[in-house]
């Protein structure tokens, strides 16, 4: 049976933590940054953990990610 392929778009957008969870960046950050406070900009820059249903989907898209 051939090897499964990793979805390259998912691999570029999501990273795996040491515990095997996926993290993602927050959305809506491409423009209007000058109006935001420094606290808001700092909060946007943080990585978020993907929800449980999203984790299941990403396991199929990235089969060789650390578990």
Secondary structure, DSSP 8 states (H G I E B T S, - for coil): -------HHHHHH-EE-TTS-EEEE-SS-SS--TTS-HHHHHHHTSEEE--HHHHHHHHHH-TTS--
